[in-house]
């Protein structure tokens, strides 16, 4: 299964790149996707990242998980109608949708958190429409995985590894990166 991490101008660097790094350590195929036509995307702290592909170059046929990092860039993710159509398709197909920090507000406004548990960056709870909001660092409910922010990026990443490749590998990676 391939994983697509979507980068929009203003993305939170730690939330996006921690996920990419840890998932690649787990030998998962991760594709970073610029939602613009430029591969270079600047994060919220001005750090430029070169995405693997642009959105228009992407083939979502074998993508099993969409990941949305937070940061001020969520406005750009939310404004991207084609990305939102992909999110709709993923939810219909029961494929994984993972969002961290303020990004769960995107899927919340789209109605995908109705009757599900979810978490987000403090202050964005009102956008998790219909969700049972909890303050856990990572929340998994069916095909939706949400997390709170920069401080939970490693927990989020390791949970994704656990979901995709098992608890044993997630624990092994946790030890290797000297985490908890």
Buried (B, 14 or more C-beta within 10 A) or exposed (E): EBBBBBBBBBBBBBBBBBBBBBBEBBEBEBBBBBBBEEBEBBBBEEEEBEBBBBBEEBEBEEBBBBBBBBBBBBEBBBEBEEBBEBBBEBBEEEBBBBBBBBBBBBBBBBEBBEEBBBBBBEEBBEBBBEBEBBEBBBBBBEBBBBBBBBEBBBBBBBBBBBBBBEEEBBBBBBEEBEEE
